[in-house]
Amino acid sequence: MPIGYKEIIDLMKNKSLVVEPIDIEYQIGSFTISLRIGTQFLKFGENDGINSVEIGDSIILEPHTGLSIVSLETMKLPANLSGIINLRSSFQLYGLSMNSSFVDPGYRGKLTFNLSNISPQPIKLFAGQRIVLLALFRLEVSTDYPVEKYSMQIGPSFSKLYEDQEFVKLRNFLAHSADKIKIKHTTDRILRDLLHFALTANAQEKGKLFERFIEKVLSTIKGLKILKVNARLRAEEIDIMVQNNVSEGFWRTLGSPIIVECKNWTKKVGSKEISILSDKMRTISRNVKLGILVAPNGVSGDYQSNAVLKIREKRQQGLYIVVLVKEDLEEIAAGTHTAKVIEKKYEELFLI
């Protein structure tokens, strides 16, 4: 029987079991640990070496092809635990296939997932996406086997990857006999995973990952085009600059470009940052009317003081600064269209 949630948590607390990075609330189930797609992969049958992407980037798996993907997490198992990894069932519905595999007691390093697309259509995966479930089993007897033999400190070597001929035959059989499957790109789940990762990452990675999440959600609005991320201009630096080509609704009155600033801080954003953002908007162009401040923990003050008062003053001057807080981002990740959330926040500016 696999060990359960409480024992997994206890083992992590005393460092007998290590899985990093991890969001305990988000990735640990009743008896499994969700592991995510990492940033390195290799295509079956190609000799071009290891491909690298960033968290949130897509990886396309063409029909009847395969990938070896390295896990995002690095782990250390105690000598009395072994593991089995299986593909999450939701991916199997899309035609993704993966053979179950074992994790040896005492294993240290990242894991490799060998994935195959047995459907007639491409499948889009994302770095940082939860892809497999790891179930851990306690050994009834100890083993004297040298567990370090299969441990990998920096991930697997791809120098001798090949496809077993029996596996090729099985995969081809399944591909030709399978019903035509409609592949649905589950954007909501991808955004939810990426947001969780951005909010729980370490300080060094947090800002970059947060910007990538915002870049992706803005790209879902038809008519908006990301011009530049981390634009270094003569006098200032802008997190995200967006070209506004939307010709309907309130968007057509907001000019172009739209300036976006991301402040993934543990504290609230103050009036100083509002002034800095508005100064950037004026400097860029007289056509800039909308600034989006993404601040998970909100801004300080109320309609009479500090940042909120500053936002009202800028609105009276024709500069509209919309603030997206954590609840807004979670609403977007849960499926509400980004455009609707921003429009609602824009309308609320007139109530300040």
C-alpha positions as CSV (number, residue, x, y, z in Angstrom):
1,M,0.0,0.0,0.0
2,P,1.2,3.5,-0.7
3,I,1.9,5.9,2.2
4,G,-0.7,8.6,2.8
5,Y,-0.8,12.4,3.0
6,K,0.1,12.7,6.7
7,E,3.2,10.5,6.4
8,I,4.4,12.3,3.3
9,I,4.2,15.6,5.1
10,D,5.9,14.2,8.2
11,L,8.8,12.8,6.0
12,M,9.2,16.2,4.3
13,K,9.2,18.0,7.6
14,N,12.1,15.9,8.9
15,K,13.9,16.1,5.5
16,S,13.8,12.3,5.1
17,L,11.9,12.9,1.9
18,V,12.9,15.9,-0.2
19,V,10.9,17.2,-3.3
20,E,11.9,20.7,-4.4
21,P,10.5,23.1,-5.5
22,I,7.0,22.2,-4.3
23,D,3.8,23.7,-3.3
24,I,2.6,21.3,-0.6
25,E,-1.0,22.4,-0.6
26,Y,-1.2,22.3,-4.4
27,Q,0.9,19.2,-5.3
28,I,0.3,16.6,-2.5
29,G,-2.9,14.6,-2.7
30,S,-4.3,11.8,-0.4
31,F,-1.4,9.4,-1.3
32,T,0.4,10.9,-4.4
33,I,2.7,13.8,-5.2
34,S,2.1,15.7,-8.5
35,L,5.3,16.3,-10.5
36,R,5.7,18.9,-13.2
37,I,7.2,19.2,-16.6
38,G,10.7,20.7,-16.4
39,T,12.6,23.0,-18.8
40,Q,14.6,20.4,-20.7
41,F,13.4,17.7,-23.1
42,L,14.6,15.6,-26.0
43,K,12.7,14.5,-29.0
44,F,12.8,10.8,-29.8
45,G,14.8,10.0,-32.9
46,E,16.6,13.3,-33.1
47,N,20.2,14.0,-32.5
48,D,20.1,17.8,-32.0
49,G,20.8,17.6,-28.3
50,I,18.7,18.8,-25.4
51,N,16.1,21.4,-26.0
52,S,15.6,24.1,-23.3
53,V,12.5,26.2,-22.6
54,E,11.3,28.5,-19.8
55,I,8.5,28.0,-17.3
56,G,5.2,28.6,-19.1
57,D,6.6,28.0,-22.6
58,S,4.8,25.4,-24.7
59,I,6.2,22.1,-25.9
60,I,4.5,20.6,-29.0
61,L,4.3,16.9,-29.2
62,E,3.4,15.9,-32.8
63,P,1.2,12.9,-33.6
64,H,3.0,9.5,-33.3
65,T,6.2,11.1,-31.8
66,G,7.7,11.0,-28.4
67,L,9.6,13.1,-25.9
68,S,11.9,12.5,-23.0
69,I,11.2,15.3,-20.4
70,V,13.1,16.0,-17.2
71,S,11.0,16.8,-14.1
72,L,10.9,20.3,-12.7
73,E,11.4,18.9,-9.2
74,T,14.6,17.4,-7.8
75,M,14.0,14.7,-5.1
76,K,15.7,12.6,-2.5
77,L,14.0,9.3,-1.4
78,P,15.0,7.6,1.9
79,A,16.4,4.1,1.6
80,N,13.2,2.5,2.8
81,L,10.9,4.0,0.2
82,S,10.4,3.2,-3.4
83,G,8.1,5.0,-5.9
84,I,5.9,4.4,-9.0
85,I,5.1,7.3,-11.4
86,N,2.0,7.3,-13.6
87,L,0.6,9.8,-16.1
88,R,-2.2,11.9,-14.8
89,S,-5.5,10.5,-16.2
90,S,-6.6,13.7,-17.8
91,F,-3.7,13.6,-20.2
92,Q,-4.6,10.1,-21.3
93,L,-7.9,11.4,-22.6
94,Y,-6.0,13.5,-25.1
95,G,-4.0,10.6,-26.4
96,L,-0.8,11.1,-24.4
97,S,0.8,7.9,-23.3
98,M,3.5,7.0,-20.7
99,N,4.7,3.7,-19.4
100,S,4.6,3.4,-15.6
101,S,8.1,3.4,-14.1
102,F,9.8,2.8,-10.7
103,V,11.8,5.1,-8.6
104,D,14.5,3.2,-6.6
105,P,14.9,3.5,-2.9
106,G,17.4,6.3,-2.0
107,Y,17.1,7.9,-5.4
108,R,18.5,11.4,-5.7
109,G,18.0,13.8,-8.6
110,K,15.4,14.6,-11.2
111,L,13.1,12.1,-13.0
112,T,12.7,11.5,-16.7
113,F,9.2,11.0,-18.3
114,N,9.1,9.3,-21.7
115,L,5.9,10.6,-23.3
116,S,4.3,9.5,-26.6
117,N,1.4,11.0,-28.6
118,I,-0.7,8.2,-29.8
119,S,-3.4,10.5,-31.1
120,P,-3.7,11.9,-34.7
121,Q,-3.4,15.5,-33.5
122,P,-0.6,17.5,-31.9
123,I,-0.7,17.9,-28.1
124,K,0.5,21.1,-26.4
125,L,2.3,20.8,-23.1
126,F,3.7,23.5,-20.9
127,A,6.9,23.7,-18.8
128,G,5.7,23.9,-15.2
129,Q,2.5,21.9,-15.9
130,R,1.6,19.0,-13.5
131,I,2.0,15.9,-15.6
132,V,2.6,12.7,-13.5
133,L,1.6,11.3,-10.1
134,L,4.3,9.8,-7.8
135,A,3.1,7.2,-5.3
136,L,5.5,6.2,-2.6
137,F,5.7,2.7,-1.0
138,R,7.4,1.7,2.2
139,L,9.6,-1.4,2.0
140,E,8.9,-4.1,4.5
141,V,12.5,-5.2,4.4
142,S,15.6,-3.1,4.0
143,T,17.8,-3.4,0.9
144,D,21.6,-3.5,0.9
145,Y,21.7,-2.4,-2.7
146,P,23.9,0.6,-3.5
147,V,21.2,3.2,-4.1
148,E,23.6,5.8,-5.4
149,K,24.0,3.7,-8.5
150,Y,20.9,5.1,-10.2
151,S,21.0,8.5,-8.5
152,M,21.5,11.6,-10.7
153,Q,22.6,14.9,-9.2
154,I,21.9,17.1,-12.3
155,G,19.4,15.1,-14.2
156,P,19.7,12.2,-16.7
157,S,22.1,11.8,-19.6
158,F,20.4,11.6,-23.0
159,S,23.4,10.2,-24.8
160,K,22.0,6.7,-25.4
161,L,18.2,7.3,-25.6
162,Y,16.5,4.9,-28.0
163,E,13.1,3.4,-28.6
164,D,12.5,-0.3,-27.9
165,Q,11.1,-2.0,-31.0
166,E,8.3,-3.7,-29.1
167,F,7.3,-0.3,-27.8
168,V,7.3,1.1,-31.3
169,K,5.0,-1.7,-32.5
170,L,2.6,-1.2,-29.6
171,R,2.5,2.5,-30.1
172,N,1.9,2.2,-33.8
173,F,-0.9,-0.3,-33.2
174,L,-2.6,2.0,-30.7
175,A,-2.2,5.0,-33.0
176,H,-3.9,3.3,-36.0
177,S,-6.7,1.7,-34.0
178,A,-7.6,4.6,-31.7
179,D,-10.7,6.6,-32.4
180,K,-10.1,10.2,-33.5
181,I,-9.7,12.3,-30.4
182,K,-10.5,15.9,-30.2
183,I,-7.6,17.6,-28.4
184,K,-8.8,20.4,-26.1
185,H,-6.2,22.9,-25.0
186,T,-7.0,23.4,-21.3
187,T,-5.7,27.0,-21.0
188,D,-7.4,27.5,-17.6
189,R,-5.5,24.6,-16.0
190,I,-2.2,25.8,-17.5
191,L,-2.7,29.4,-16.2
192,R,-3.7,28.1,-12.8
193,D,-0.5,26.0,-12.6
194,L,1.7,28.9,-13.8
195,L,0.1,31.4,-11.3
196,H,0.6,29.0,-8.4
197,F,4.3,28.5,-9.4
198,A,4.8,32.3,-9.8
199,L,3.3,33.0,-6.4
200,T,5.2,30.3,-4.5
201,A,8.6,30.5,-6.2
202,N,11.7,31.8,-4.4
203,A,12.5,35.5,-4.4
204,Q,15.0,35.1,-7.2
205,E,12.6,33.6,-9.7
206,K,9.3,35.2,-8.5
207,G,9.4,38.4,-10.5
208,K,10.4,36.8,-13.8
209,L,7.7,34.0,-13.5
210,F,5.1,36.5,-12.5
211,E,5.8,38.6,-15.6
212,R,5.5,35.5,-17.8
213,F,2.0,34.7,-16.3
214,I,0.8,38.3,-17.0
215,E,2.3,38.2,-20.5
216,K,0.3,35.0,-21.2
217,V,-3.0,36.2,-19.9
218,L,-2.8,39.5,-21.8
219,S,-2.1,37.5,-25.0
220,T,-5.5,35.9,-24.6
221,I,-7.2,39.2,-25.5
222,K,-7.8,39.4,-29.2
223,G,-6.4,42.7,-30.5
224,L,-3.6,43.1,-28.0
225,K,0.0,42.3,-29.0
226,I,2.9,42.1,-26.7
227,L,5.5,44.5,-28.0
228,K,8.2,44.1,-25.5
229,V,8.9,42.4,-22.1
230,N,11.5,44.2,-19.9
231,A,11.8,47.0,-22.3
232,R,14.9,49.1,-21.5
233,L,14.3,52.6,-22.9
234,R,16.5,55.7,-22.5
235,A,15.1,56.9,-19.3
236,E,13.2,54.0,-17.8
237,E,12.5,50.3,-17.8
238,I,9.0,48.9,-18.5
239,D,8.0,45.4,-17.5
240,I,5.6,44.8,-20.4
241,M,4.6,47.0,-23.3
242,V,1.4,46.1,-25.1
243,Q,0.1,47.3,-28.5
244,N,-3.7,48.0,-28.4
245,N,-5.4,47.2,-31.7
246,V,-8.8,46.5,-30.1
247,S,-11.4,48.4,-32.1
248,E,-14.5,47.8,-29.9
249,G,-15.7,48.5,-26.4
250,F,-13.9,50.6,-23.8
251,W,-10.5,49.4,-25.2
252,R,-10.7,51.6,-28.3
253,T,-10.7,54.7,-26.1
254,L,-7.6,53.8,-24.2
255,G,-4.9,54.5,-26.7
256,S,-1.7,52.6,-27.4
257,P,0.6,51.2,-26.1
258,I,-0.6,49.9,-22.7
259,I,2.0,50.0,-20.0
260,V,2.1,47.1,-17.5
261,E,4.1,47.0,-14.3
262,C,4.4,43.9,-12.1
263,K,5.0,44.2,-8.4
264,N,4.9,40.7,-6.9
265,W,5.7,42.0,-3.4
266,T,4.8,40.6,0.0
267,K,3.6,44.1,1.0
268,K,1.2,46.6,-0.5
269,V,2.3,49.0,-3.2
270,G,2.5,52.6,-2.2
271,S,1.8,56.0,-3.9
272,K,5.4,56.3,-5.0
273,E,5.0,53.4,-7.5
274,I,1.8,54.9,-8.8
275,S,3.6,58.2,-9.5
276,I,6.5,56.3,-11.2
277,L,4.0,54.4,-13.4
278,S,2.1,57.5,-14.4
279,D,5.4,59.3,-15.3
280,K,6.4,56.4,-17.5
281,M,3.0,56.6,-19.3
282,R,3.4,60.3,-20.0
283,T,7.0,59.9,-21.1
284,I,6.2,57.1,-23.7
285,S,3.5,58.9,-25.6
286,R,0.5,61.2,-25.3
287,N,-1.5,58.3,-26.7
288,V,-0.9,56.2,-23.6
289,K,-4.0,56.3,-21.4
290,L,-4.1,52.9,-19.7
291,G,-1.5,51.5,-17.2
292,I,-2.0,48.1,-15.5
293,L,-0.4,47.6,-12.1
294,V,-0.3,44.0,-11.1
295,A,0.1,43.9,-7.3
296,P,-1.1,40.6,-5.7
297,N,-1.3,42.2,-2.2
298,G,-3.0,45.4,-3.5
299,V,-2.1,49.1,-2.9
300,S,-2.0,51.1,0.3
301,G,-4.5,53.7,1.6
302,D,-8.1,54.5,0.6
303,Y,-9.9,57.0,-1.5
304,Q,-8.6,59.8,0.7
305,S,-4.9,58.9,1.0
306,N,-1.8,57.3,-0.3
307,A,-1.9,55.0,-3.4
308,V,-5.7,54.9,-3.9
309,L,-5.9,58.7,-3.7
310,K,-3.0,58.9,-6.3
311,I,-4.9,56.6,-8.7
312,R,-7.9,58.9,-8.4
313,E,-5.8,62.0,-9.1
314,K,-4.3,60.4,-12.2
315,R,-7.8,59.4,-13.4
316,Q,-8.9,63.0,-13.2
317,Q,-5.8,63.8,-15.4
318,G,-6.8,61.3,-18.0
319,L,-4.5,58.5,-17.0
320,Y,-6.3,55.3,-16.0
321,I,-4.3,52.9,-13.7
322,V,-6.0,49.6,-13.2
323,V,-4.8,47.5,-10.3
324,L,-5.0,43.7,-10.5
325,V,-4.7,41.9,-7.1
326,K,-4.3,38.2,-6.3
327,E,-8.1,37.6,-6.3
328,D,-8.3,39.1,-9.9
329,L,-5.4,36.8,-11.1
330,E,-7.0,33.8,-9.5
331,E,-10.3,34.6,-11.2
332,I,-8.6,34.8,-14.6
333,A,-6.7,31.5,-13.9
334,A,-10.0,29.9,-13.0
335,G,-11.5,30.7,-16.4
336,T,-12.9,34.3,-16.4
337,H,-11.7,36.1,-19.5
338,T,-8.9,38.6,-18.9
339,A,-10.7,41.3,-20.8
340,K,-13.8,41.1,-18.5
341,V,-11.7,41.3,-15.4
342,I,-9.8,44.4,-16.6
343,E,-13.0,46.0,-17.8
344,K,-14.6,45.5,-14.4
345,K,-11.5,47.0,-12.7
346,Y,-11.6,50.0,-15.1
347,E,-15.2,50.7,-14.3
348,E,-14.4,50.6,-10.6
349,L,-11.9,53.5,-11.1
350,F,-14.9,55.9,-11.4
351,L,-16.1,54.9,-8.0
352,I,-12.9,56.0,-6.2
